[in-house]
């Protein structure tokens, strides 16, 4: 069993406090377990295990304040981090698979276009309109499409140029 002076000395060596009054305040607040003695010279006795637990709590509290990390939940955080890393790897592999599919489909389409005869393109079918749509409706749909494809609005520059050429031809 340790008295208040001994505890203060040990806490001072740990860099926690050098004040006996602070130690007594922690005892009175219930933060540090101690027994009151009947001896007039010694007020409180503290078990070494209780002191060690208190020192650990103070060190953890200081590190939490200093670094903003909850050391008691670090295992949970570590496991969540590992789980997220695994999910990221899974998503990366799925993305690689999808990219491979897209490349394959592009190659298949290029081969199909090379084999097939060039079909005549009319503006109504290009815009998904009825084959008997009037010229004003075709212009109106072209303008909507060009507005959506404009590079200033986040559209694709190449597609915009292609459709703009078709729009000029439709005028």
C-alpha positions as a Markdown table, in Angstrom:
| # | Residue | x | y | z |
|---|---|---|---|---|
| 1 | Unk | 0.0 | 0.0 | 0.0 |
| 2 | Unk | 1.2 | 3.5 | -0.9 |
| 3 | Unk | 0.5 | 6.7 | 0.8 |
| 4 | Unk | -0.3 | 10.0 | -0.8 |
| 5 | Unk | 3.3 | 11.3 | -0.8 |
| 6 | Unk | 4.6 | 8.1 | -2.5 |
| 7 | Unk | 1.8 | 8.2 | -5.1 |
| 8 | Unk | 2.5 | 11.9 | -5.8 |
| 9 | Unk | 6.2 | 11.0 | -6.3 |
| 10 | Unk | 5.3 | 8.2 | -8.7 |
| 11 | Unk | 2.8 | 10.3 | -10.6 |
| 12 | Unk | 5.4 | 13.0 | -10.9 |
| 13 | Unk | 7.9 | 10.6 | -12.4 |
| 14 | Unk | 5.2 | 9.7 | -15.0 |
| 15 | Unk | 4.7 | 13.4 | -15.8 |
| 16 | Unk | 1.1 | 13.4 | -14.6 |
| 17 | Unk | 1.2 | 15.6 | -11.5 |
| 18 | Unk | 3.5 | 16.7 | -8.6 |
| 19 | Unk | 0.8 | 18.1 | -6.4 |
| 20 | Unk | -0.5 | 16.2 | -3.4 |
| 21 | Unk | -3.6 | 18.3 | -3.4 |
| 22 | Unk | -4.4 | 17.1 | -7.0 |
| 23 | Unk | -3.9 | 13.5 | -5.9 |
| 24 | Unk | -6.3 | 14.1 | -2.9 |
| 25 | Unk | -8.8 | 15.7 | -5.3 |
| 26 | Unk | -8.7 | 12.7 | -7.6 |
| 27 | Unk | -9.3 | 10.4 | -4.5 |
| 28 | Unk | -12.2 | 12.5 | -3.4 |
| 29 | Unk | -13.7 | 12.6 | -6.9 |
| 30 | Unk | -13.4 | 8.8 | -7.1 |
| 31 | Unk | -11.0 | 8.8 | -10.0 |
| 32 | Unk | -8.2 | 7.2 | -7.9 |
| 33 | Unk | -9.2 | 4.3 | -5.5 |
| 34 | Unk | -7.9 | 4.7 | -2.0 |
| 35 | Unk | -8.8 | 3.7 | 1.6 |
| 36 | Unk | -8.9 | 6.1 | 4.4 |
| 37 | Unk | -6.7 | 5.2 | 7.3 |
| 38 | Unk | -7.1 | 5.7 | 11.0 |
| 39 | Unk | -3.5 | 6.8 | 11.4 |
| 40 | Unk | -3.3 | 10.6 | 11.8 |
| 41 | Unk | -0.1 | 11.0 | 9.9 |
| 42 | Unk | -1.4 | 9.1 | 6.8 |
| 43 | Unk | -4.8 | 10.0 | 5.3 |
| 44 | Unk | -5.1 | 7.6 | 2.5 |
| 45 | Unk | -3.6 | 4.3 | 1.3 |
| 46 | Unk | -3.6 | 3.3 | -2.4 |
| 47 | Unk | -3.0 | -0.1 | -3.8 |
| 48 | Unk | -0.2 | -0.4 | -6.4 |
| 49 | Unk | -2.7 | -2.0 | -8.8 |
| 50 | Unk | -5.1 | 0.8 | -8.5 |
| 51 | Unk | -2.3 | 3.3 | -9.0 |
| 52 | Unk | -1.1 | 1.5 | -12.2 |
| 53 | Unk | -4.7 | 1.4 | -13.6 |
| 54 | Unk | -5.0 | 5.2 | -12.8 |
| 55 | Unk | -1.7 | 5.9 | -14.5 |
| 56 | Unk | -2.8 | 4.0 | -17.6 |
| 57 | Unk | -6.1 | 5.8 | -17.7 |
| 58 | Unk | -4.3 | 9.2 | -17.6 |
| 59 | Unk | -1.8 | 8.2 | -20.3 |
| 60 | Unk | -4.7 | 7.0 | -22.6 |
| 61 | Unk | -6.6 | 10.2 | -21.8 |
| 62 | Unk | -3.6 | 12.4 | -22.7 |
| 63 | Unk | -2.9 | 10.5 | -25.9 |
| 64 | Unk | -6.6 | 10.7 | -26.9 |
| 65 | Unk | -6.5 | 14.4 | -26.3 |
| 66 | Unk | -3.1 | 14.8 | -28.0 |
| 67 | Unk | -3.8 | 12.6 | -31.1 |
| 68 | Unk | -7.6 | 12.4 | -31.3 |
| 69 | Unk | -7.5 | 8.6 | -31.3 |
| 70 | Unk | -9.6 | 6.4 | -29.1 |
| 71 | Unk | -7.1 | 3.7 | -28.1 |
| 72 | Unk | -9.7 | 1.5 | -26.5 |
| 73 | Unk | -11.5 | 1.1 | -29.8 |
| 74 | Unk | -8.4 | 0.7 | -32.0 |
| 75 | Unk | -9.1 | -3.0 | -32.7 |
| 76 | Unk | -12.6 | -2.2 | -34.0 |
| 77 | Unk | -11.2 | 0.6 | -36.1 |
| 78 | Unk | -8.4 | -1.6 | -37.4 |
| 79 | Unk | -10.9 | -4.3 | -38.4 |
| 80 | Unk | -13.2 | -1.8 | -40.1 |
| 81 | Unk | -10.2 | -0.4 | -42.0 |
| 82 | Unk | -9.2 | -4.0 | -43.1 |
| 83 | Unk | -12.8 | -4.6 | -44.2 |
| 84 | Unk | -12.8 | -1.4 | -46.2 |
| 85 | Unk | -9.5 | -2.3 | -47.8 |
| 86 | Unk | -10.8 | -5.7 | -48.8 |
| 87 | Unk | -13.9 | -4.1 | -50.3 |
| 88 | Unk | -11.8 | -1.6 | -52.3 |
| 89 | Unk | -9.7 | -4.5 | -53.7 |
| 90 | Unk | -12.9 | -6.3 | -54.6 |
| 91 | Unk | -14.2 | -3.2 | -56.4 |
| 92 | Unk | -10.9 | -2.7 | -58.2 |
| 93 | Unk | -11.1 | -6.3 | -59.5 |
| 94 | Unk | -14.7 | -5.8 | -60.6 |
| 95 | Unk | -13.7 | -2.6 | -62.3 |
| 96 | Unk | -10.9 | -4.4 | -64.2 |
| 97 | Unk | -13.4 | -7.1 | -65.3 |
| 98 | Unk | -15.9 | -4.5 | -66.5 |
| 99 | Unk | -13.1 | -2.6 | -68.4 |
| 100 | Unk | -12.1 | -5.9 | -70.1 |
| 101 | Unk | -15.7 | -6.5 | -71.1 |
| 102 | Unk | -16.0 | -3.0 | -72.5 |
| 103 | Unk | -12.8 | -3.4 | -74.5 |
| 104 | Unk | -14.0 | -6.8 | -75.8 |
| 105 | Unk | -17.4 | -5.3 | -76.8 |
| 106 | Unk | -15.6 | -2.4 | -78.6 |
| 107 | Unk | -13.5 | -4.8 | -80.6 |
| 108 | Unk | -16.6 | -6.9 | -81.5 |
| 109 | Unk | -18.5 | -3.8 | -82.6 |
| 110 | Unk | -15.5 | -2.6 | -84.7 |
| 111 | Unk | -15.3 | -6.0 | -86.4 |
| 112 | Unk | -19.1 | -6.0 | -87.0 |
| 113 | Unk | -18.9 | -2.5 | -88.5 |
| 114 | Unk | -16.0 | -3.6 | -90.7 |
| 115 | Unk | -18.1 | -6.5 | -92.0 |
| 116 | Unk | -21.4 | -4.9 | -92.5 |
| 117 | Unk | -22.4 | -2.5 | -95.3 |
| 118 | Unk | -22.5 | 1.1 | -94.4 |
| 119 | Unk | -26.2 | 1.9 | -93.8 |
| 120 | Unk | -27.6 | 5.2 | -94.8 |
| 121 | Unk | -28.2 | 7.4 | -91.8 |
| 122 | Unk | -31.2 | 9.6 | -91.6 |
| 123 | Unk | -31.5 | 12.2 | -88.9 |
| 124 | Unk | -34.9 | 10.9 | -87.7 |
| 125 | Unk | -33.4 | 7.5 | -86.8 |
| 126 | Unk | -30.3 | 9.1 | -85.4 |
| 127 | Unk | -32.4 | 11.1 | -82.9 |
| 128 | Unk | -34.9 | 8.3 | -82.3 |
| 129 | Unk | -37.8 | 10.1 | -84.0 |
| 130 | Unk | -40.5 | 8.9 | -86.2 |
| 131 | Unk | -39.4 | 8.5 | -89.8 |
| 132 | Unk | -42.0 | 11.0 | -90.9 |
| 133 | Unk | -41.0 | 13.8 | -88.4 |
| 134 | Unk | -40.9 | 17.3 | -89.9 |
| 135 | Unk | -37.7 | 19.3 | -90.2 |
| 136 | Unk | -38.5 | 21.7 | -87.3 |
| 137 | Unk | -38.9 | 18.8 | -84.9 |
| 138 | Unk | -35.6 | 17.4 | -86.1 |
| 139 | Unk | -33.8 | 20.7 | -85.5 |
| 140 | Unk | -35.4 | 21.1 | -82.1 |
| 141 | Unk | -34.2 | 17.6 | -81.1 |
| 142 | Unk | -30.7 | 18.3 | -82.4 |
| 143 | Unk | -30.5 | 21.5 | -80.4 |
| 144 | Unk | -31.5 | 19.6 | -77.2 |
| 145 | Unk | -28.9 | 17.0 | -77.9 |
| 146 | Unk | -26.2 | 19.6 | -78.7 |
| 147 | Unk | -27.0 | 21.4 | -75.5 |
| 148 | Unk | -26.6 | 18.2 | -73.5 |
| 149 | Unk | -23.3 | 17.3 | -75.3 |
| 150 | Unk | -21.7 | 20.7 | -75.1 |
| 151 | Unk | -18.2 | 20.6 | -73.5 |
| 152 | Unk | -19.0 | 23.6 | -71.2 |
| 153 | Unk | -21.8 | 21.5 | -69.7 |
| 154 | Unk | -19.6 | 18.5 | -69.1 |
| 155 | Unk | -20.3 | 16.8 | -72.4 |
| 156 | Unk | -17.9 | 15.0 | -74.7 |
| 157 | Unk | -16.1 | 17.3 | -77.1 |
| 158 | Unk | -15.8 | 14.7 | -79.9 |
| 159 | Unk | -19.5 | 13.7 | -79.8 |
| 160 | Unk | -20.5 | 17.3 | -79.8 |
| 161 | Unk | -18.5 | 18.0 | -83.0 |
| 162 | Unk | -19.9 | 14.9 | -84.7 |
| 163 | Unk | -23.5 | 15.8 | -83.9 |
| 164 | Unk | -22.9 | 19.5 | -84.7 |
| 165 | Unk | -21.7 | 18.5 | -88.2 |
| 166 | Unk | -24.9 | 16.5 | -88.6 |
| 167 | Unk | -26.9 | 19.4 | -87.4 |
| 168 | Unk | -25.3 | 21.7 | -90.0 |
| 169 | Unk | -26.1 | 19.2 | -92.7 |
| 170 | Unk | -29.8 | 19.0 | -91.5 |
| 171 | Unk | -30.3 | 22.8 | -91.7 |
